[in-house]
């Protein structure tokens, strides 16, 4: 999908809050998404027949916007700076600088933890450990979405996830449900699930949007070309970063046209889903561009294959250092939500990074 004559803004050269506040007083920095990160430079990308890129300091960019009264640039800038109101819903989110979703796959064949949590007692132990160690939500999945995975019957998916949902709800542990099936979504929401995480961005099941309309939960829309079974056959992009941006923009507009509020949408660029290692790296280097969609961003890079392709031939559970390095780089670019297997290690790394950056 290509939308010609599109303009995109990628903020970069990020600062922490103290320096950012000082520089923002003279228009040399801008606060990102009403949070604690500021940016000092902007890349303006235009896609016509060809792609053109220009880099500006924030100071010069603001002068251009003011002088030319460019509505496209102004609208994109407003999306970059406006608050993410989802994080202000106190029943769902505490006031924090970042949020962690702990991955709990109740499947026999997920790429990293397949089979680890099929027994309920083991799944409970894993979830309780993640909750104690900093996860804000437990993200439960009953269907593997690894490359080449076969579709699971909805009945089997429900049988896998429902006992765990009931246990977490009883113990007041917040739940995100990783599913692309409307029946599983509905049963989960009736049983205490707070957030739906759909890798298909509501394209897999035509009834899914009706469930979201009815229950009005936050919905995570992820980019994935095709299905888990065939997605790695669909890695041809005109420009991987801009194509993902356009896809997510279209899905946001689809949701809004169906009465789903934008403030309830989280986006996920889908690292590892229908992307080569080189493409994943390109997306991660430019991930801040997705802030101009105006939604919170979730990143799921935990133990992904691109880490071993870049570094060494490692088993998924040996990819923790690469997972943390990627999380820190993305947090530095303003990403708010991390979806991870290794909760305490990620929590510690992000907390220390945050505190080291804070100056008196």
N, C-alpha and C positions, 0 to 999 in steps of 0.2 A: 504494500500500500504506500503510495507517495502522494502527499498533498503539496502540490507546487505552490510557490510563492509563500511558503511558510517561513516564519522567523522564530528563532529559539534563543533563549538566554541561558548561558552557563556561568554561574557565579564561581569564582575561585580565589586563591590567595586568602585563605581563611585565617581569622584571628579569634582568640578567646574574648570573653566579655569585657574585661577591664580595658584592654587596648582598643577594642572595638568602640566602646562608648566614647573614649577620648577622640578617636579619629572621626567618628560620626558627627561630632559637633562642627566639623569643618567640611562635611560632605566628602570625606576621604574613605569612609567605610559605611556599609549598610547592614543593618540587623537582618538576619535570615529568619523568616517564618516566626517572628516575634520570640525567638529563642535566645540562647546565649552565644551563638556564633555569628560573626560578622564576616563580610567579604569585602575585599578592596579592589578586585578586578572583575570584569565581565567580558565574556566572549559572546559576540553577537553572530549567530549563524543564520544564513539565509539559504533556503533550498529553492532554487528555480530549476532551470535545466541543468545547472551546475550548482555545487555547494560553495558558498563563499563564507569566509570567517574573518572577523576583525576583533581585536582585543583592545579594550579601553580600561583606563583607571575608572573607578567609581566616580570620581570628581568630573572627569570629562564625559562620562556616559550620562550623568545627570544633566549636564549642560546641553548635550545633544537632545535629550528627551524634552527638555524645557524649550529649547530653541525651535525644534521642528514640530513640537506638539504631536509627536508620533504616537497615535493611539495604540498601535500594535505593541510597541516597546513599552508604553506606559501600562497597558493591561498585563503584559508578562511580568513587569517589575512588581506590580501590585500582587500578583500571584506568589512571587518570591517572598514578599515581606509580610503578607497577611498572617494572622494567627491561625494555627491549626486547632480549630475549636473542639475537635474530638478529644484532645488531651485535657480539655477543661471539664469534661464529664467526670465528676469526682467519684461516682460510683464505679466507674470503669478504670480510670487512670489516676494514680497519685501524681503530684507535681514533681517531675523528675527530669533530668537531662537526657536520659535514654531509657528504653524499655527492652526487656528481654522476654522472648517467647521460647519456652523450653520445648524441644521436639520430643514427642512421645509417639512413635510409630508402633501400632499394634498390628504388625504384619509379619508374615514369614519371609518376605523377600525385599524389604527396603535395602538400599545400597549400603548403608552403614550399620544400622541397628536391627536389620531384619531378623526376626525370631527372638530378640532379646526380651521383648515385653509381651509375648503372647499369653503367658500365664498371668492371671490377674494379680496375684500377690507380688510378682516381680514388677509389674507395671505400676502398682501402688507405691512400692518402695522407690522406684525411679522418680515418679511424680512428686512424692513427698520430699525427696532429696533436692530436686530442682526448685521446688517452692521454698524450702528453707534457705537455699543458697542464692536467691535473688531473682528467680523468674517471676515476671508479672502475670503471665498466662502460661498454662500448659496447652500446647498446640497438639491436639490428638488427631491422628490419622489412621484410618483402617484400610487404606488402599495405597499400595506402593506407586509412586510416580517416577521411579527411576527410569532411565532410558531403556526402551524395549519392554516395559512392563505391560502385562496383559490387563485388560479391564476386569475389575472384580464385580461380582454380582452385588447389587445394593443390599440384598438380604444379608449376605456374608459381612459386608462392611458394617452394617448396623449391629450385628451380633458381636463383632469385635469391639466396637467403640462404646456401646451403650453402658455396660457395667462400669467402665472407667468414668464415664461422664457422671453417672449416678453417684459414684464414690466421691469424686471431686466436688460435686455440687453439695453433697451432704457435709463435706468438710470445708466448705466455703473457699475453695481454691478456684480462681478464675480460669475459665476454659475458652480456648479458641478451637474450632473444629475445622480440620483440613479435609474438605470434601468437595466434589464437583457434582453431587447428586442431590436433587431437591428433596427427596424423601428423607435422606439422611440429615440434611439441613433442618428440615421441619421437626423431626423427632429430637434432634439435638437441641434446638431452640426451646422446645417444650420441656426439655429435661434439665435446663440450666446453662446451656452454652451462651456465651456473651458475644462472641465474634465468629463470623464465618470467613474461612480462608479458602478461596476457590482458585485453584491453579489454572482453570480454564476461563477465568474472568466472566463467568456466567454465560459461557457459550456452549457448554457441554449438554445442558439440560434446559429445555425451554421453560420449564416450570420453576426454575430456580429464582428467576427475577420476581415471580409472584410471592415466593416465600419471603424474600427480602422486603418486598413491599408490605407484606402482612406484619412481620415481626419487627421490622426497622432496626436490625442490628448493624453495627459496623461491618463492612464487607471489604475483604482484601482482594484486589484484582491483580492477577499476575499475568505476565506475558509468557505465552508458550505457543509456538507455531504447531498446530496439529494436536496430537495426543501424545501421552508418554510413549506409546508403542512406536509411533512413527516420527516423533519430533526431530530426531537427529538426522532425518532425511530432508529436513526443511531448514537448512542453515544458510541459504542464499539470501543475502540482503543487499539492497542498494547502499545503505549505510546503516549498520547495525544499531547504533545509538539513536539515530533519528527515526528509524523505522519502529523501534520499540516505543519511542516517545509518541509517535503518531497513533500506534495501536492503543496505547493506554489512554491517550486523549480521546480516541473514538469510544472506548469502553466507558470512560467517565461520562461522556456526553450521552451515551446510550442509557446509562443509569439515571442521569438527571432527567432525561425525557420520559422515564418511567416513574418519576416521582421520588427517586432515591436521592436524598440530600448529599451534596458533595462533601459536606463536613463529616459524613459517615463513611467516606471512602478512603482506604489505604491502598497505595500502589506498590507493586513489587516487580522489578525489571526481569526477574526470572533467571538468575544466574544458573547456568548449567542446563537450562531447558531449551533445546533447539539452538544451541550456540556452541561453537568450537572454543577451545581454550583461548585462542587469540581474540575471538570475539568477546568472550567473558572479560578478558583483561581490558579490552577497549571500553566496554560498558563500565567497568569498575573505575577506570581512570577518569571517566566523564560522568560519573553517577550524579553529580550535583545538578546536571541539566534538568533532572526530573523534578526538582523543587519548583520549577516554573509551571508545573501542572497544578500546583496549589493544594496538594494533598500530602499527608504524612507518608513517609517511605519506609517500607520494610526491606531488609536485606537478608537473604538466605544463602550464605556461602559456606556454612559449616560442613567441613570434611569433603567438600566438593572435589571432583576429579581434576579440575583445572590446576589445583594446588600441586598435585603430584606431577602433572604434565610440565609445570614450570620449574619444579625443583628436583624431584627424585621419584622413583617408583615406590610409593608408600601405600600401605593399606589405609582405608578410610579412617580408622581410629588412631592412626599415627599422623594425622594431618592437623593436629591442634595448633601448633605454632603458626602455620599458614593461615588457618581460620582466624586466629586472633589478630595477626598482622593485617588481614583484610578488613576485619571489623574496626580496628583502630583507624585505618586509613579512611574508611567510609564515615566513621563517626566524626573525624576531622572535617569531612565535607558536609556535615550537618545531618547525616542519616539518623533518624530517631529510634528505629526499631530493629533489633537484631533477633533473628530466628536461629537458635543454636542447639546443638546436642550437649555441649560442654558448658553448663550454666555457671558454676562457681568460678571457673578459670576466666570466662569471658567477663563476668561481673567484676572480678578483681582487676583485670587489665583495663577495663573502661573506667573504673573508679580511680585507679592510680593515674591514668592518663589525664583524667579530668582534674584531679587535684594538683598534679604537677603543672598544669597549664594555668591554674588560678594563681594570681599574684595579689599581694596585699595592697 
